Structure formats: C-alpha cells, structure tokens
Amino acid sequence: MPGQNLRLNWHPPGFKPWLAGAGCFAAGLRQTVLPLRIFGLLFMVAAGFFLVWQETIIDMQSRQLLREGRLFGRLCVWRRHYPLGEFVAVTCRRVVRSGEAETIFVGLRRNTGRIMEVGYFNRSSDYSQARGLACRLVEATGLLLVEIKS
C-alpha cells in the first residue's frame, strides 16, 4: 500500500453517534427541579462528546499517524500527529463481558506499552471484521500483530 493513506473510523459501520447525542440532549432538557437540572446539564455535556467523531489516518508517505476529532464528522475540533516509529505492534484485544457479550478493540501499541485504540466491534460475529482491520494495519505499518484476551 505504498503512497496511500489508510483511514479508520472509531465507530463500527452503522453506528449513529448523533442519535445517542440527541438522546442525551433530550434527557438533559427535560429536567425542571434544580438538582435534576444540574444532572440534566451533565447529560447535555455528554451529548457534545457523542457529536465529535474520531478518525485515524495513517499517511504512508510521511510515515505519520494523524488522529482527528470532528464535530458532526465535518468540523475539525482537535488534531494530533504521531510518528509511526512510536508504535511497536498492532493489537486485537477481546474483552469478554457477562454472558456472551464481547467487544473487540483494534489498536496500536506504543513503545511505552500503552495502546491507542483505533476501532472497535461489539459482537463476536464481527471478529473477522476486526481481524481484517488489524491485518490491514499490519500490512500498512509493517508492525507485528498481537492478540490479547482480557
């Protein structure tokens, strides 16, 4: 993939963060009693976080990773650059919750051991999609793939 950029959205396909944000905003507006109004204000602040979508772009020519937060997916709110040399592995981490529910996170492990997650999938049936994303990252960056189960 030389010369191409790899674009990764934080949320899985089909996720509508604006819908969750609208729900939080509506819950915040409905409060009339003062203590509940303060609680409602917290819901409205949470709504703002749902409206900022994260995207990770790997620029293969400059060997840089660009992380952006965009309001409604359009207006850039924040942007951070990282050199690809700062990362040592691609991770595919399965987090099993109660019952059969699990979440699969795909990320990049830094030299310090911290992991920068770049995407997630909510069902075990999406494991092949998560693994495919991890393999695309391995191909694009030349890093090793590490699977983690927690």
C-alpha positions, 0 to 999 in steps of 0.5 A: 500500500505504498503512497496511500493513506489508510483511514479508520473510523472509531465507530463500527459501520452503522453506528449513529453517534448523533442519535445517542447525542440527541438522546442525551440532549433530550434527557438533559432538557427535560429536567425542571427541579434544580438538582435534576437540572444540574444532572440534566446539564451533565447529560447535555455535556455528554451529548457534545462528546457523542457529536465529535467523531474520531478518525485515524489516518495513517499517511504512508508517505510521511510515515505519520499517524494523524488522529482527528476529532470532528464535530458532526464528522465535518468540523475539525475540533482537535488534531494530533500527529504521531510518528509511526516509529512510536508504535511497536505492534498492532493489537486485537484485544477481546474483552469478554463481558457477562454472558456472551457479550464481547467487544473487540478493540483494534489498536496500536501499541506504543513503545511505552506499552500503552495502546491507542485504540483505533476501532472497535466491534461489539459482537463476536460475529464481527471478529473477522471484521476486526481481524481484517482491520488489524491485518490491514494495519499490519500490512500498512505499518509493517508492525507485528500483530498481537492478540490479547484476551482480557 
